Amino acid sequence: MDFQLTEEQQMFREAVRAFAEKELKPRARYVDEHAEFNWEAVRKMGPLGLLGLTTPEEYGGPGVDAVSATIAIEEIGRGCGSTGLAVAAHNGLCCAPLARFGTHEQKERWLRPLATGQGRLGALALTEPGAGSDLSGGVQTRAIRDGSSWVLNGSKMWCTNASIADVIIVLCRTRPEAGTRGLNLIIVPADTPGLTIGPNEKKMGLRGSPTNALTFEDCRVPYENLLGEEGHGLQQALITLDGSRIGIAALAIGLAQAAFEEAVNYAKERHTFGVPIAQHQAIQWMLADAATEIEAARLLTYRAAWLMGQGRPHTQEAAMAKLFASEVAERVCFHAIQIHGGYGYSAEFPVERIYRDQRLMTIGEGTSEIQRLVIARHVLK
Ligand SMILES: Cc1cc2nc3c(=O)[nH]c(=O)nc-3n(C[C@H](O)[C@H](O)[C@H](O)COP(=O)(O)OP(=O)(O)OC[C@H]3O[C@@H](n4cnc5c(N)ncnc54)[C@H](O)[C@@H]3O)c2cc1C
């Protein structure tokens, strides 16, 4: 057993941290206040490999290992939650399923430009107005085969990156009579006639990460845009979520780490009763608990990533990492605000934004209740 990151992984962390410190952190408040996507920084991520992460070199990515990819999302999230979510979704929800299930032609056509940062980002649309946790029973968006095309009708909700995407992978029901075998993932170019991308949702946090509703009205794409084998869409979506939940756990850790660092610095500077508040035991306990929980979340998350990288089962471990890390982020950010007192409630201090940003982590890509359900299924089987 070896808990040491390799030299390569450590160097990668340092490089991404330096990038995030320079390009993301100084602009995090602005992108939140103005609900503006940080394109300037994201454009610079292509040459650094941050838009390809685990995508094999053969298709233009850097092909980093799964632990390094997790570290990258953590460090980006430490700098800016909004940009972290966009990059996590691009890599984990779009590049990853293309790399895993796509044909050589699909990878050349769709994955290579995404992974090399030529053009815009990628997205995955699973959720619908009536279907989030229950995708198998709830998905209504229809794709009907018409000769050499699929014709899509229906609507999706809460699609991260949709308005800044070139490519959206869409979960559709192709054969309602086939139950869970009647769902498929279909690659839809964002400029396809018949696809309308709604305005950016007004959100509590992560405002610099666009989230959109989608409407499909006789939206026609070639039959060969089917991703992977017909009838396997739900299974592919669940496999994709196993991986991308590790990314959300990493993002939660990055946000918790950022809030923790703010709290430590503030505790050393703020004085009450003649001493820095860091000298009060109540404050020290909050910091000690935060440091311990962040480390525990990190270990669970890196382990899940390592298992994934080894090609070993990781459904339960990814759910545990996501469940724990997201709930740790909530507690750590809550206490970071407490340590700041009244100033923590002010938008002048980063902990206010980070607290709002982290709130999604127990919801997106499967709520905490769904993670517990996944874990319980494994425990009880
Ligand atoms: C900012 C943001 C970005 C997002 N990005 C994407 C994206 O890129 N692509 C995408 O497809 N989706 C995306 N989503 C959607 C997200 O994945 C869903 O919101 C999430 O999976 C929950 O689904 P729901 O909102 O429909 O809640 P519901 O499924 O309606 O759940 C409501 C409540 O009931 C609970 N619940 C449901 N079923 C059970 C059960 N069996 N047992 C116990 N409790 C249960 C849930 O835990 C929750 O508390 C995003 C959402 C947000 C807010």
The ligand as a Gaussian input file, in Angstrom:
#p B3LYP/6-31G(d) Opt

LIG

0 1
 C      -26.509000      23.374000     -11.261000
 C      -26.976000      22.034000     -11.758000
 C      -26.280000      21.400000     -12.779000
 C      -26.725000      20.180000     -13.293000
 N      -26.074000      19.625000     -14.380000
 C      -26.618000      18.541000     -14.964000
 C      -26.075000      18.034000     -16.203000
 O      -25.083000      18.536000     -16.728000
 N      -26.707000      17.002000     -16.815000
 C      -27.818000      16.411000     -16.278000
 O      -28.338000      15.491000     -16.871000
 N      -28.343000      16.842000     -15.087000
 C      -27.763000      17.886000     -14.444000
 N      -28.306000      18.360000     -13.259000
 C      -29.458000      17.688000     -12.691000
 C      -29.147000      16.888000     -11.435000
 O      -28.352000      15.772000     -11.735000
 C      -30.482000      16.512000     -10.791000
 O      -31.055000      17.722000     -10.292000
 C      -30.333000      15.503000      -9.685000
 O      -29.941000      14.251000     -10.186000
 C      -31.650000      15.336000      -8.889000
 O      -32.731000      15.136000      -9.728000
 P      -34.051000      16.034000      -9.538000
 O      -33.626000      17.441000      -9.460000
 O      -35.004000      15.660000     -10.605000
 O      -34.612000      15.609000      -8.131000
 P      -35.652000      14.428000      -7.832000
 O      -35.213000      13.185000      -8.482000
 O      -37.017000      14.913000      -8.132000
 O      -35.496000      14.286000      -6.258000
 C      -36.127000      15.155000      -5.342000
 C      -35.772000      14.699000      -3.923000
 O      -36.257000      13.358000      -3.714000
 C      -35.175000      12.530000      -3.328000
 N      -35.383000      11.190000      -3.878000
 C      -35.684000      10.865000      -5.151000
 N      -35.796000       9.534000      -5.278000
 C      -35.521000       9.003000      -4.060000
 C      -35.467000       7.677000      -3.533000
 N      -35.661000       6.618000      -4.331000
 N      -35.174000       7.516000      -2.235000
 C      -34.953000       8.587000      -1.434000
 N      -34.988000       9.864000      -1.866000
 C      -35.272000      10.059000      -3.157000
 C      -33.942000      13.183000      -3.893000
 O      -32.775000      12.763000      -3.219000
 C      -34.263000      14.650000      -3.654000
 O      -33.999000      14.970000      -2.321000
 C      -27.848000      19.549000     -12.723000
 C      -28.530000      20.160000     -11.664000
 C      -28.131000      21.385000     -11.189000
 C      -28.916000      22.049000     -10.075000

